[in-house]
Amino acid sequence: MDCGRFEKMIPAFLNDTLEYQDLKQFLEHLENCSECREELTIQVLILEGMARLEEGSAFDLQKEMERRMEEARRRIRFHRMIGYINITFLGAALLAVLIVFWVFTR
């Protein structure tokens, strides 16, 4: 992923609307690009900082970034788990069909 695409995806990331594949690429790029990590940090600071100022509550940028990254990683793990479950059920269904076919063709 290039930095331009990454920057265009930041609003969707901040709104938790990135699809699995985009989220995965987003996080991989984030881990390898300090400039994009800085840009994301700035946008989180602006978005959350302004909201917290309006509320009058304290804001810890580092904790907010960690929370968002952990939530994104959790979504990726969940999607992988669902994928594994789907493959398992598909395999079980195929096995059941083969057994039924074998029983009725004997």
Secondary structure as UniProt FT lines:
FT   HELIX           3..14
FT   TURN            15..16
FT   HELIX           20..32
FT   HELIX           34..55
FT   HELIX           61..104
//
